Amino acid sequence: MDTDTKTAVVTGASRGLGLALARELAKRGWQVVADARDGDRLRDALAGTGVRCVPGDVTDPGHREEILAAAGDVDLLVNNASALGPSPQPALAAYPLAELQRVYAVNTLAPLALIQLLLPGLRRRHGRIIDISSDAAVEPYEGWGGYGSSKAALDQLTAILAAEEPQLRVYAFDPGGMNTDLHQQAFPGEDISDRPDPETVVPALLRLVEGELASGRYQAAGVPA
Ligand SMILES: NC(=O)c1ccc[n+]([C@@H]2O[C@H](COP(=O)([O-])OP(=O)(O)OC[C@H]3O[C@@H](n4cnc5c(N)ncnc54)[C@H](OP(=O)(O)O)[C@@H]3O)[C@@H](O)[C@H]2O)c1
């Protein structure tokens, strides 16, 4: 890849927030490497944008190596791909542990694994990491114990990484509720069309991508201009 151009990896970019961000970064001249499990949907969604599509599952070590091979040294890693878990979400008393393992594997372990893999290049580029969090990481909503605790762990990984890697900017970003597939899974059968579209959150994310804000946890509505 061209070393003069900024390079980003965005996971989970075939729809929702990841797609909106990948499109906007490409429009701004970034080289973007994007993934999602459904390769056809990924390629269709990003057709004509110049984004390099690397289909696969973030929990698969071989797929993560493919991302590294495609991207090389990166300026930005956005860990966005996520699993909600069962829908409707079960109470913790009956939460199937195999499902919980999968939620943690996607939402917590895979982001750290990708960080570990891309860290040497991120250090060379004095880059940035944005881990997409959720209000469910901090609020004790009933039924959100699986997804919420996976995001709480991701938040703490993010905070500690920021302390351990002071030459990087390391952010957790809570986008707030959005009208997406994941949100619909969380509220099955409900009309969620009143939630904002993911595109409306991208300007706040870009302030983390392009600004000089200190490492930390930010909510979409509270990212300083
Ligand atoms: N929507 C909300 O209200 C809301 C609120 C707070 C936080 N968030 C967070 O915001 C982020 C984006 O969510 P969203 O609502 O935009 O989700 P979404 O519309 O459901 O999109 C999720 C994306 O991730 C991909 N993905 C899922 N599992 C994957 C895996 N194992 N490996 C690779 N790609 C995978 C999906 O494609 P495939 O299915 O083809 O893999 C898709 O491209 C997530 O981190 C979510 O937790 C969302």
The ligand as an SDF file (V2000), in Angstrom:
LIG
                    3D

 48 52  0  0  0  0  0  0  0  0999 V2000
  -26.6460    0.0340   16.9270 N   0  0  0  0  0  0  0  0  0  0  0  0
  -26.6280    0.5070   18.1600 C   0  0  0  0  0  0  0  0  0  0  0  0
  -27.6300    0.9890   18.6670 O   0  0  0  0  0  0  0  0  0  0  0  0
  -25.3480    0.4820   18.9530 C   0  0  0  0  0  0  0  0  0  0  0  0
  -25.3360    1.0600   20.2180 C   0  0  0  0  0  0  0  0  0  0  0  0
  -24.1670    1.0560   20.9580 C   0  0  0  0  0  0  0  0  0  0  0  0
  -23.0240    0.4820   20.4270 C   0  0  0  0  0  0  0  0  0  0  0  0
  -23.0580   -0.0990   19.1900 N   0  0  0  0  0  0  0  0  0  0  0  0
  -21.8200   -0.6560   18.6610 C   0  0  0  0  0  0  0  0  0  0  0  0
  -21.5700   -0.0430   17.4090 O   0  0  0  0  0  0  0  0  0  0  0  0
  -20.8190   -0.9520   16.5730 C   0  0  0  0  0  0  0  0  0  0  0  0
  -21.4870   -1.0990   15.2350 C   0  0  0  0  0  0  0  0  0  0  0  0
  -22.7610   -1.6760   15.4360 O   0  0  0  0  0  0  0  0  0  0  0  0
  -23.9050   -1.6310   14.3300 P   0  0  0  0  0  0  0  0  0  0  0  0
  -25.1420   -1.3570   15.0750 O   0  0  0  0  0  0  0  0  0  0  0  0
  -23.4630   -0.7710   13.2110 O   0  0  0  0  0  0  0  0  0  0  0  0
  -23.9300   -3.1730   13.8860 O   0  0  0  0  0  0  0  0  0  0  0  0
  -24.4900   -3.8840   12.5710 P   0  0  0  0  0  0  0  0  0  0  0  0
  -25.2650   -2.9350   11.7250 O   0  0  0  0  0  0  0  0  0  0  0  0
  -25.1450   -5.1320   13.0200 O   0  0  0  0  0  0  0  0  0  0  0  0
  -23.1470   -4.2270   11.7620 O   0  0  0  0  0  0  0  0  0  0  0  0
  -22.2130   -5.1060   12.3140 C   0  0  0  0  0  0  0  0  0  0  0  0
  -21.1170   -5.3170   11.3170 C   0  0  0  0  0  0  0  0  0  0  0  0
  -20.1350   -6.2110   11.8800 O   0  0  0  0  0  0  0  0  0  0  0  0
  -19.9680   -7.3520   11.0490 C   0  0  0  0  0  0  0  0  0  0  0  0
  -19.6140   -8.4790   11.9160 N   0  0  0  0  0  0  0  0  0  0  0  0
  -20.3710   -9.0370   12.8890 C   0  0  0  0  0  0  0  0  0  0  0  0
  -19.7150  -10.0590   13.4520 N   0  0  0  0  0  0  0  0  0  0  0  0
  -18.5060  -10.1350   12.8280 C   0  0  0  0  0  0  0  0  0  0  0  0
  -17.3970  -10.9770   12.9660 C   0  0  0  0  0  0  0  0  0  0  0  0
  -17.3770  -11.9730   13.8530 N   0  0  0  0  0  0  0  0  0  0  0  0
  -16.3250  -10.7690   12.1670 N   0  0  0  0  0  0  0  0  0  0  0  0
  -16.3240   -9.7730   11.2500 C   0  0  0  0  0  0  0  0  0  0  0  0
  -17.3570   -8.9370   11.0730 N   0  0  0  0  0  0  0  0  0  0  0  0
  -18.4410   -9.1310   11.8590 C   0  0  0  0  0  0  0  0  0  0  0  0
  -21.2960   -7.4810   10.3020 C   0  0  0  0  0  0  0  0  0  0  0  0
  -21.1920   -8.1970    9.0770 O   0  0  0  0  0  0  0  0  0  0  0  0
  -21.3550   -9.8160    9.0250 P   0  0  0  0  0  0  0  0  0  0  0  0
  -22.5990  -10.1480    9.8000 O   0  0  0  0  0  0  0  0  0  0  0  0
  -21.4240  -10.1610    7.5670 O   0  0  0  0  0  0  0  0  0  0  0  0
  -20.1160  -10.3740    9.6610 O   0  0  0  0  0  0  0  0  0  0  0  0
  -21.5740   -6.0110   10.0370 C   0  0  0  0  0  0  0  0  0  0  0  0
  -20.7930   -5.5340    8.9480 O   0  0  0  0  0  0  0  0  0  0  0  0
  -20.7210   -2.2500   17.3700 C   0  0  0  0  0  0  0  0  0  0  0  0
  -19.4830   -2.3050   18.0420 O   0  0  0  0  0  0  0  0  0  0  0  0
  -21.8500   -2.1310   18.3730 C   0  0  0  0  0  0  0  0  0  0  0  0
  -21.6280   -2.9130   19.5050 O   0  0  0  0  0  0  0  0  0  0  0  0
  -24.1930   -0.1100   18.4470 C   0  0  0  0  0  0  0  0  0  0  0  0
  1  2  1  0
  2  3  2  0
  2  4  1  0
  4  5  1  0
  4 48  2  0
  5  6  2  0
  6  7  1  0
  7  8  2  0
  8  9  1  0
  8 48  1  0
  9 10  1  0
  9 46  1  0
 10 11  1  0
 11 12  1  0
 11 44  1  0
 12 13  1  0
 13 14  1  0
 14 15  2  0
 14 16  1  0
 14 17  1  0
 17 18  1  0
 18 19  2  0
 18 20  1  0
 18 21  1  0
 21 22  1  0
 22 23  1  0
 23 24  1  0
 23 42  1  0
 24 25  1  0
 25 26  1  0
 25 36  1  0
 26 27  1  0
 26 35  1  0
 27 28  2  0
 28 29  1  0
 29 30  1  0
 29 35  2  0
 30 31  1  0
 30 32  2  0
 32 33  1  0
 33 34  2  0
 34 35  1  0
 36 37  1  0
 36 42  1  0
 37 38  1  0
 38 39  2  0
 38 40  1  0
 38 41  1  0
 42 43  1  0
 44 45  1  0
 44 46  1  0
 46 47  1  0
M  CHG  2   8   1  16  -1
M  END
$$$$
